Amino acid sequence: MDVPLWLALLAVGWLGVKLARPPWWLVAVLFLGGYLIADSFLSPAVNGLVK
């Protein structure tokens, strides 16, 4: 069964929010921070750490 990556991330994120119940501002900061780091000069360093 092939599941698109965006759908899997959406499902895992939804379950994480429902089960762990973090504050919504923290979720927003993590999303915004990830988006900004992915398009910055830090992206090669983050890519090296992830792989």
N, CA and C of each residue as an Amber inpcrd file, in Angstrom:
protein
   153
   0.8390000  -1.1730000   0.0000000   0.0000000   0.0000000   0.0000000
   0.8860000   1.2400000   0.0000000   0.6980000   2.1000000  -0.9690000
   1.4640000   3.3390000  -1.0740000   0.6720000   4.4930000  -0.4790000
   1.2720000   5.1280000   0.5150000   0.6470000   6.2750000   1.1710000
   1.5040000   7.5000000   0.8770000   0.9040000   8.5970000   0.4030000
   1.7030000   9.8000000   0.1650000   2.3260000  10.3160000   1.4640000
   3.5200000  10.8930000   1.3360000   4.2380000  11.3890000   2.5080000
   3.4370000  12.4530000   3.2450000   2.7830000  13.3520000   2.5270000
   2.0280000  14.4190000   3.1870000   0.8800000  13.8540000   4.0030000
   0.2610000  12.7750000   3.5220000  -0.8420000  12.1650000   4.2580000
  -0.3320000  11.4670000   5.5160000   0.8050000  10.7890000   5.4090000
   1.3850000  10.1280000   6.5810000   1.7970000  11.1520000   7.6300000
   2.4160000  12.2660000   7.2000000   2.8090000  13.3070000   8.1490000
   1.6080000  13.9650000   8.7990000   0.5750000  14.1600000   8.0300000
  -0.6480000  14.7490000   8.5710000  -1.2690000  13.8370000   9.6270000
  -1.3090000  12.5390000   9.3580000  -1.8870000  11.5880000  10.3090000
  -1.0480000  11.4990000  11.5850000   0.2650000  11.4480000  11.4400000
   1.1430000  11.3670000  12.6160000   1.0570000  12.6600000  13.4240000
   1.0130000  13.8030000  12.7450000   0.8800000  15.0800000  13.4450000
  -0.4300000  15.1920000  14.1810000  -1.5060000  14.7630000  13.5530000
  -2.8240000  14.8220000  14.2000000  -2.8600000  13.9250000  15.4320000
  -2.3100000  12.7090000  15.3050000  -2.2720000  11.8080000  16.4610000
  -1.4010000  12.3760000  17.5820000  -0.2740000  12.9890000  17.2140000
   0.5990000  13.5800000  18.2220000  -0.0810000  14.6990000  18.9810000
  -0.8320000  15.5310000  18.2600000  -1.5400000  16.6290000  18.9150000
  -2.6560000  16.0870000  19.8060000  -3.3550000  15.0810000  19.3290000
  -4.4620000  14.5270000  20.1250000  -3.9610000  13.7870000  21.3660000
  -2.8550000  13.0570000  21.2440000  -2.3800000  12.2460000  22.3660000
  -1.5200000  13.0350000  23.3460000  -0.6290000  13.8930000  22.8480000
   0.2890000  14.6140000  23.7310000  -0.2960000  15.9340000  24.2090000
  -1.2400000  16.5040000  23.4660000  -1.9060000  17.7620000  23.7840000
  -0.9420000  18.9160000  24.0600000  -0.0120000  19.1880000  23.0860000
   0.8490000  20.3600000  23.2640000   0.0560000  21.6280000  23.0100000
   0.5210000  22.7620000  23.5190000  -0.1750000  24.0180000  23.2190000
  -0.0820000  24.3350000  21.7250000  -1.1220000  24.9570000  21.1980000
  -1.1620000  25.2400000  19.7540000  -0.0710000  26.2120000  19.3350000
   0.3470000  27.1220000  20.2280000   1.4100000  28.0550000  19.8580000
   2.7210000  27.3130000  19.6360000   2.9490000  26.2230000  20.3960000
   4.1630000  25.4310000  20.2250000   4.1510000  24.7090000  18.8870000
   3.0100000  24.1820000  18.5110000   2.8780000  23.5270000  17.2050000
   3.1410000  24.5280000  16.0890000   2.5850000  25.7340000  16.2150000
   2.7820000  26.7610000  15.1930000   4.2440000  27.1850000  15.1100000
   4.9100000  27.3310000  16.2540000   6.3270000  27.7090000  16.2590000
   7.1770000  26.6250000  15.6050000   6.8830000  25.3690000  15.8760000
   7.6480000  24.2830000  15.2610000   7.4570000  24.2460000  13.7490000
   6.2210000  24.4160000  13.2850000   5.9710000  24.4420000  11.8440000
   6.6660000  25.6220000  11.1830000   6.5140000  26.8060000  11.7650000
   7.1310000  27.9990000  11.1860000   8.6550000  27.9230000  11.2390000
   9.1930000  27.4420000  12.3340000  10.6430000  27.2970000  12.4510000
  11.1980000  26.3030000  11.4500000  10.5310000  25.1890000  11.2640000
  10.9710000  24.2070000  10.2730000  10.9170000  24.7550000   8.8670000
   9.8810000  25.5150000   8.5770000   9.7420000  26.1160000   7.2480000
  10.8520000  27.1360000   7.0060000  11.1510000  27.9600000   8.0000000
  12.1770000  28.9870000   7.8330000  13.5800000  28.3920000   7.7620000
  13.8600000  27.3640000   8.5540000  15.1820000  26.7360000   8.5170000
  15.3950000  25.9920000   7.2060000  14.3490000  25.4100000   6.6430000
  14.4870000  24.6620000   5.3970000  14.9020000  25.5520000   4.2410000
  14.6360000  26.8480000   4.3230000  14.9730000  27.7600000   3.2340000
  16.0910000  28.7240000   3.6340000  16.9100000  28.3530000   4.6160000
  17.9700000  29.2500000   5.0690000  19.3380000  28.6310000   4.7750000
  20.3720000  29.3130000   5.2000000  21.7300000  28.8020000   5.0130000
  22.0140000  27.6170000   5.9310000  21.1560000  27.3700000   6.9180000
  21.3250000  26.2330000   7.8160000  20.8260000  24.9220000   7.2410000
  20.1510000  24.9670000   6.1160000  19.5520000  23.7530000   5.5690000
  20.5730000  22.6540000   5.2370000  21.7740000  22.9470000   4.7030000
  22.7380000  21.8500000   4.4970000  23.1520000  21.1790000   5.8000000
  23.2940000  21.9550000   6.8740000  23.6930000  21.3590000   8.1520000
  22.5760000  20.4770000   8.7060000  21.3380000  20.9620000   8.5890000
  20.2000000  20.1760000   9.0700000  20.0440000  18.9150000   8.2260000
  20.2430000  19.0450000   6.9260000  20.1420000  17.8890000   6.0390000
  21.2070000  16.8370000   6.3950000  22.4020000  17.2830000   6.7450000
  23.4520000  16.3510000   7.1570000  23.1130000  15.6470000   8.4490000
  22.4580000  16.3340000   9.3710000  22.0720000  15.7190000  10.6340000
  20.9270000  14.7320000  10.4620000  20.0210000  15.0530000   9.5610000
  18.8530000  14.1890000   9.3660000  19.2490000  12.8910000   8.6690000
  20.1390000  13.0160000   7.7050000  20.5570000  11.8060000   6.9670000
  21.6190000  11.1220000   7.7190000
